[in-house]
Amino acid sequence: MHLILRIGPFVAAEWNFGGVPVWLHYVPGTVFRTDNEPFKIENEYGDIERIYGDGGKPYAMWAAKMAVAQDIGVPWIMCQQYDAPDPVINTCNSFYCDQFTPNSANKPKFWTENWPGWFKTFGSRDPHRPPEDVAFAVARFFQKGGSLNNYYMYHGGTNFGRTSGGPFITTSYDYDAPIDEYGIARLPKWGHLKQLHEAIKLCEHPLLHGEPTLLSLGSLQE
């Protein structure tokens, strides 16, 4: 088992203030999620970086430089950070990441959040993503040069203390995951993905050492 460790304090996680205690908002001089000395460290910042104007990019670059300076001997990643500086690896979080390309030819193609479902919100239908769609997305990702696929979530859960976050997130974080929040395999999704990865493993050598070519069979087939 490999570990992807995502540091905080801002973790998002469908919580108000991204899990940061609300009292920090009232500390004089504290401004969240920008180049502000009292508060730094981020997650999935790239999609909102421009909103913070002149403070956004320096904040992201500081985070990358600070992380690399720890010299811990493992690669650093930044999810959804399109301008991640070398050697930090920018990665994709989405339902589909086959079209994603890293911002440098020297970086591997990582899918750090493959969403097999979605979180539940009050008043809405339970989210459901067909297992065939998840499997097809994974197969196509590796077919197009993907190096790492990580399911988020693979094992659903229940929020700590039966609390809920925002906006309007329920206590359940089941996520229509291959293993549900009670630890039970969700069939056919769990079995379908298990068989998919067995098939990918059989193709390991050509995937790692081959030179792929694409043949167009029409406007929607290749």
C-alpha positions in Angstrom: 0.0 0.0 0.0 1.2 3.5 -0.9 0.4 6.6 1.0 -0.6 10.0 -0.4 -0.2 12.4 2.5 -2.0 15.7 2.1 -1.1 18.3 4.7 -3.2 21.1 6.0 -4.4 23.1 7.9 -6.8 23.9 5.0 -8.0 20.5 3.9 -11.4 21.5 2.2 -13.1 18.1 2.9 -16.6 19.7 2.4 -16.2 21.5 5.7 -16.9 25.2 6.4 -13.5 27.0 6.4 -12.0 23.8 5.1 -11.5 22.4 8.6 -9.8 25.5 10.0 -11.2 26.6 13.4 -13.5 29.5 13.0 -11.8 31.5 15.8 -8.7 31.9 13.5 -10.9 34.2 11.4 -10.9 36.7 14.3 -7.2 36.8 14.9 -6.0 40.3 13.9 -4.1 40.3 10.6 -5.2 36.8 9.5 -6.5 36.5 5.9 -7.2 33.0 4.7 -5.8 31.5 1.5 -3.6 34.3 0.2 0.0 35.5 0.7 -0.6 36.3 4.4 2.1 35.6 6.9 -0.1 34.4 9.9 -1.9 31.8 7.8 -0.3 29.5 5.2 -0.6 25.8 3.8 -3.1 24.8 1.1 -5.0 22.2 -0.8 -6.6 22.3 -4.3 -5.8 26.0 -4.6 -5.3 26.3 -8.4 -9.0 26.7 -9.3 -9.3 29.8 -7.0 -5.8 31.2 -7.2 -6.8 34.0 -9.6 -9.5 35.2 -7.3 -6.9 36.4 -4.8 -5.2 38.6 -7.3 -1.6 39.6 -6.6 -1.5 37.5 -3.4 -2.6 34.2 -5.0 0.4 33.0 -7.1 3.1 34.1 -4.5 1.1 32.1 -1.9 1.1 28.9 -4.1 4.8 29.3 -4.9 5.7 29.8 -1.3 3.8 26.6 -0.4 5.7 24.6 -3.0 9.1 26.1 -2.0 8.5 25.5 1.7 7.5 21.9 1.1 10.5 21.0 -1.0 12.8 22.7 1.5 11.8 20.0 4.1 13.9 17.5 2.1 11.9 14.5 3.3 13.1 12.3 0.4 9.7 11.7 -1.3 8.0 13.5 -4.2 5.7 16.5 -3.4 2.4 16.9 -5.3 -0.1 19.8 -5.5 -3.6 18.8 -6.5 -5.3 21.0 -9.1 -2.3 23.4 -9.1 -1.6 24.1 -12.7 1.5 26.3 -12.1 3.2 24.0 -9.6 6.9 24.7 -9.9 9.6 22.0 -10.5 10.1 19.6 -8.9 6.6 19.7 -7.4 4.1 17.5 -9.4 0.8 19.0 -10.4 -2.0 16.4 -10.4 -5.7 16.0 -11.5 -8.8 15.6 -9.4 -11.9 14.8 -11.4 -14.3 12.2 -12.7 -12.1 11.9 -15.8 -8.4 12.7 -16.1 -7.3 11.1 -19.4 -7.0 14.5 -21.1 -5.0 15.9 -18.2 -1.3 16.6 -18.9 1.3 17.7 -16.3 2.8 21.2 -16.7 6.2 19.7 -17.5 7.3 16.7 -19.6 9.5 15.7 -16.7 6.5 15.0 -14.4 4.4 11.8 -14.3 0.6 11.9 -15.0 -1.1 11.5 -11.6 -4.8 11.2 -10.9 -5.0 11.9 -7.2 -8.8 12.0 -6.8 -10.9 9.7 -9.0 -14.4 10.2 -7.8 -16.4 7.0 -7.9 -19.4 8.9 -6.6 -20.1 12.1 -4.7 -21.0 13.3 -1.3 -24.6 13.5 -0.1 -26.4 16.8 0.5 -29.7 17.3 2.3 -32.7 17.4 0.0 -30.9 15.7 -2.9 -30.9 12.2 -4.4 -28.2 9.8 -3.3 -25.3 10.2 -5.8 -24.5 7.2 -8.0 -21.8 6.7 -10.6 -22.1 3.5 -12.6 -19.2 1.1 -12.2 -18.8 0.8 -15.9 -18.2 4.5 -16.2 -15.5 4.5 -13.4 -13.8 1.5 -15.0 -13.8 3.0 -18.5 -12.3 6.3 -17.2 -9.5 4.4 -15.4 -8.7 2.2 -18.4 -8.6 5.3 -20.7 -6.4 7.2 -18.2 -3.7 4.4 -18.3 -4.1 4.0 -22.0 -3.2 7.7 -22.4 -0.1 7.6 -20.3 -1.4 7.7 -16.8 1.1 6.7 -14.0 -1.1 6.7 -10.8 -4.8 6.4 -10.1 -6.1 7.0 -6.6 -9.8 6.6 -5.8 -11.5 9.2 -3.6 -13.2 7.7 -1.9 -12.4 3.9 -2.2 -13.9 3.3 1.3 -16.8 5.6 2.3 -17.2 6.7 5.9 -19.2 8.6 8.4 -18.1 12.0 9.7 -16.4 12.1 13.1 -18.8 12.5 15.9 -21.7 12.2 13.5 -21.1 15.9 12.6 -21.7 17.3 9.2 -20.0 20.0 7.1 -21.1 22.5 4.5 -22.7 23.4 2.3 -25.6 21.1 3.4 -23.4 18.0 3.6 -25.0 15.0 5.5 -23.3 13.0 8.2 -22.8 10.1 5.8 -19.7 10.3 3.5 -20.5 7.1 1.8 -19.6 8.5 -1.6 -21.0 5.5 -3.5 -17.6 4.1 -3.0 -16.5 0.5 -3.9 -16.5 -0.2 -0.1 -19.4 1.5 1.6 -19.3 3.5 4.9 -20.1 0.2 6.9 -17.1 -1.6 5.4 -19.2 -3.8 3.0 -18.1 -4.3 -0.6 -20.5 -2.5 -2.9 -21.3 -4.8 -5.7 -21.0 -4.8 -8.7 -18.7 -1.7 -8.3 -16.1 -3.3 -6.1 -15.8 -6.5 -8.1 -15.9 -4.7 -11.5 -12.9 -2.5 -10.5 -11.1 -5.5 -9.0 -11.3 -7.2 -12.3 -10.3 -4.1 -14.2 -7.1 -3.8 -12.2 -6.3 -7.4 -12.7 -6.6 -6.8 -16.5 -4.4 -3.7 -16.3 -1.8 -5.7 -14.4 -1.7 -8.2 -17.2 -0.9 -5.4 -19.6 1.8 -4.0 -17.4 4.7 -4.5 -19.8 3.3 -2.9 -22.9 1.9 -0.1 -20.8 5.3 0.7 -19.3 7.5 0.0 -22.2 5.4 0.3 -25.4 5.0 3.3 -27.7 1.2 3.9 -28.0 -0.4 5.0 -31.2 -4.0 6.1 -31.8 -6.1 5.1 -34.8 -9.2 7.2 -35.4 -12.3 5.2 -36.3 -14.6 8.2 -36.5 -15.5 11.4 -34.7 -16.3 9.5 -31.4 -14.1 6.4 -31.7 -10.4 5.7 -31.7 
